[in-house]
Amino acid sequence: MIKVLIADNHPVVQDGIAAALSSNKEIEVVAKVRTTSELFEVLPKVSPDIILLEMNIPEVNGITALRQLKKEYAQAKVLIFSSESEDVYALSTLRAGASGYLSKDADTSLLSEAITKIANGGLFITNELAQRLAFDESTNKPRKFFRKLSTREVEVLKLLAEGKRNKYVAEELGLNEKTVSTYKARLMRKLNVDNMVDMLQQAKALELY
């Protein structure tokens, strides 16, 4: 039996996921939580095999929560389930230790497939996403655009795109303000811009907000 914990702040989504998984007799939903504090409180009590984690779960940034999970519960496998841009966040979350990424736009039948594959030691992304990450359709060459940014750079850019100031970004990600400024400069260089307005336009193009 594969024990699954659902971490999403919307009860309707939680119930929908649980209903979608109920037809698979090899999967058991052992807990549902709405915030990261609930997540870390419940984890040691239920010891799930798979954590289905919403990218924008309240209280702590999803990638930050993922890092903490991998640090404190290294044996737990995490499937990110989100409406955020796949092209950007799939790479970032996999780099941060996720075992898979599934868009909320995906067919619910893929949930069981993803959970089973991850439970058996595999890594899950959809075939469509794998193709989009691997090739640029216009040139048929490997895409490097979305691979320019590190996981931390994506986190910083997302928060800046949401209008957050350096101090907030630093506190949210456990950095100091000087380091955030360094990331901003690095982002401008990688995205080939020389001001914040253009950088935020790039963030919009990347579907970060």
C-alpha positions as CSV (number, residue, x, y, z in Angstrom):
1,M,0.0,0.0,0.0
2,I,1.3,3.4,-1.0
3,K,0.5,6.0,1.7
4,V,-0.1,9.5,0.4
5,L,-0.3,12.8,2.2
6,I,-2.1,15.7,0.4
7,A,-0.8,19.2,1.1
8,D,-3.1,21.8,-0.5
9,N,-4.9,24.7,1.0
10,H,-8.2,24.2,-0.9
11,P,-10.5,21.6,0.6
12,V,-12.3,21.1,-2.8
13,V,-8.9,20.2,-4.4
14,Q,-8.0,17.9,-1.5
15,D,-11.3,16.0,-1.8
16,G,-11.0,15.9,-5.6
17,I,-7.5,14.4,-5.4
18,A,-8.7,11.9,-2.8
19,A,-11.7,10.9,-5.0
20,A,-9.4,10.5,-8.0
21,L,-7.1,8.2,-6.1
22,S,-9.8,6.1,-4.4
23,S,-10.2,3.8,-7.4
24,N,-6.6,2.6,-7.0
25,K,-6.6,0.0,-4.2
26,E,-2.9,0.2,-3.9
27,I,-3.0,3.9,-2.8
28,E,-4.2,5.2,0.6
29,V,-4.6,8.9,1.5
30,V,-3.5,9.0,5.1
31,A,-3.7,12.7,5.7
32,K,-4.8,16.1,4.3
33,V,-3.2,19.4,5.4
34,R,-3.7,23.0,4.3
35,T,-0.5,24.7,5.5
36,T,3.2,23.9,5.9
37,S,3.0,24.0,9.7
38,E,0.2,21.4,9.5
39,L,2.4,19.4,7.1
40,F,5.4,19.2,9.4
41,E,3.1,18.5,12.4
42,V,1.4,15.6,10.8
43,L,4.3,14.1,8.9
44,P,5.9,12.1,11.8
45,K,2.4,10.8,12.8
46,V,1.5,9.2,9.5
47,S,4.9,8.6,7.8
48,P,3.7,8.9,4.2
49,D,5.5,7.3,1.2
50,I,4.5,10.2,-1.1
51,I,3.8,13.8,-0.3
52,L,1.5,15.5,-2.9
53,L,2.6,19.1,-2.4
54,E,0.9,22.2,-3.9
55,M,3.6,24.7,-5.0
56,N,1.8,27.7,-3.4
57,I,0.8,26.1,-0.1
58,P,0.5,28.9,2.5
59,E,3.1,30.0,5.0
60,V,6.3,28.8,3.3
61,N,7.3,29.0,-0.3
62,G,6.8,25.7,-2.0
63,I,10.4,25.1,-3.0
64,T,11.6,26.2,0.5
65,A,9.1,23.7,2.0
66,L,10.5,21.0,-0.4
67,R,14.0,21.7,0.7
68,Q,13.0,21.4,4.4
69,L,11.2,18.2,3.7
70,K,14.2,16.7,2.0
71,K,16.4,17.7,4.8
72,E,14.2,16.5,7.7
73,Y,12.5,13.6,6.0
74,A,14.9,12.4,3.3
75,Q,13.1,9.2,2.8
76,A,9.8,10.9,1.8
77,K,9.2,11.4,-1.9
78,V,7.5,14.5,-3.1
79,L,5.3,15.0,-6.1
80,I,4.7,18.7,-6.8
81,F,1.1,19.3,-8.0
82,S,0.6,22.9,-9.2
83,S,-1.0,25.4,-11.6
84,E,2.4,27.2,-11.9
85,S,4.3,27.2,-15.2
86,E,5.6,23.7,-15.8
87,D,8.4,24.8,-18.1
88,V,10.0,26.8,-15.3
89,Y,8.9,25.1,-12.1
90,A,9.3,21.5,-13.1
91,L,13.1,21.9,-13.5
92,S,13.4,24.0,-10.3
93,T,11.5,21.6,-8.1
94,L,13.3,18.5,-9.5
95,R,16.6,20.3,-8.8
96,A,15.4,20.9,-5.3
97,G,14.6,17.3,-4.7
98,A,11.1,16.6,-6.0
99,S,10.5,13.2,-7.5
100,G,7.9,14.5,-10.0
101,Y,5.9,17.4,-11.2
102,L,2.2,17.3,-12.3
103,S,0.2,20.2,-13.6
104,K,-3.3,20.8,-12.2
105,D,-4.4,21.0,-15.8
106,A,-3.4,17.3,-16.3
107,D,-5.8,14.5,-16.6
108,T,-6.6,13.1,-13.1
109,S,-5.8,9.6,-14.4
110,L,-2.1,10.7,-14.3
111,L,-2.2,11.1,-10.5
112,S,-2.2,7.4,-9.9
113,E,0.4,6.8,-12.6
114,A,2.7,9.5,-11.1
115,I,2.4,8.3,-7.5
116,T,3.0,4.6,-8.5
117,K,6.0,5.5,-10.6
118,I,7.5,7.6,-7.8
119,A,6.8,5.0,-5.2
120,N,8.7,2.5,-7.3
121,G,11.7,4.7,-7.4
122,G,11.1,6.5,-10.7
123,L,10.9,10.2,-11.6
124,F,7.7,11.6,-13.1
125,I,7.0,14.3,-15.6
126,T,4.6,14.1,-18.5
127,N,5.8,13.1,-21.9
128,E,4.6,16.5,-23.2
129,L,6.6,18.4,-20.6
130,A,9.7,16.3,-21.3
131,Q,9.5,17.1,-25.0
132,R,9.0,20.9,-24.3
133,L,11.9,21.0,-21.9
134,A,14.1,19.1,-24.3
135,F,13.4,20.8,-27.6
136,D,12.6,24.2,-29.1
137,E,10.0,23.5,-31.7
138,S,11.0,26.4,-33.9
139,T,14.7,25.2,-34.2
140,N,14.4,21.6,-33.1
141,K,17.4,22.3,-30.8
142,P,17.6,21.8,-27.0
143,R,16.0,24.7,-25.2
144,K,18.3,26.5,-22.9
145,F,16.1,29.5,-22.0
146,F,14.4,27.9,-19.1
147,R,17.5,26.2,-17.9
148,K,19.4,29.5,-17.4
149,L,18.0,30.0,-14.0
150,S,18.9,28.1,-10.8
151,T,16.1,27.0,-8.4
152,R,17.0,29.9,-6.0
153,E,17.0,32.4,-8.8
154,V,13.5,31.3,-9.9
155,E,12.4,31.7,-6.2
156,V,13.8,35.2,-6.0
157,L,12.4,36.3,-9.4
158,K,8.9,35.0,-8.5
159,L,8.8,37.0,-5.3
160,L,10.1,40.1,-6.9
161,A,7.5,39.7,-9.7
162,E,4.8,39.6,-7.0
163,G,6.0,43.0,-5.8
164,K,7.9,41.9,-2.8
165,R,10.7,44.1,-1.5
166,N,14.3,42.8,-0.9
167,K,13.7,42.6,2.9
168,Y,10.7,40.4,2.5
169,V,12.4,38.2,-0.1
170,A,15.4,37.8,2.2
171,E,13.2,36.8,5.2
172,E,11.1,34.4,3.1
173,L,14.1,32.6,1.6
174,G,16.4,32.8,4.7
175,L,18.9,35.1,3.0
176,N,20.3,38.5,3.8
177,E,19.4,41.6,1.8
178,K,22.8,41.9,0.2
179,T,22.5,38.4,-1.1
180,V,19.1,39.2,-2.6
181,S,20.7,42.2,-4.4
182,T,23.3,39.9,-5.7
183,Y,20.6,37.6,-7.1
184,K,18.9,40.5,-8.7
185,A,22.1,41.5,-10.5
186,R,22.6,37.9,-11.6
187,L,19.1,37.6,-12.9
188,M,19.4,40.8,-14.9
189,R,22.6,39.4,-16.5
190,K,21.1,36.0,-17.3
191,L,17.9,37.5,-18.7
192,N,19.9,40.1,-20.6
193,V,18.2,43.2,-19.1
194,D,19.5,46.2,-17.3
195,N,16.6,47.4,-15.2
196,M,13.8,46.0,-13.0
197,V,11.0,46.8,-15.3
198,D,12.5,44.7,-18.1
199,M,13.3,42.0,-15.7
200,L,9.7,41.8,-14.5
201,Q,8.6,41.7,-18.1
202,Q,10.7,38.6,-18.4
203,A,9.1,37.2,-15.3
204,K,5.7,37.7,-17.0
205,A,7.0,36.0,-20.1
206,L,8.1,33.1,-18.0
207,E,4.5,33.0,-16.5
208,L,5.8,33.6,-13.0
209,Y,2.8,35.9,-12.3
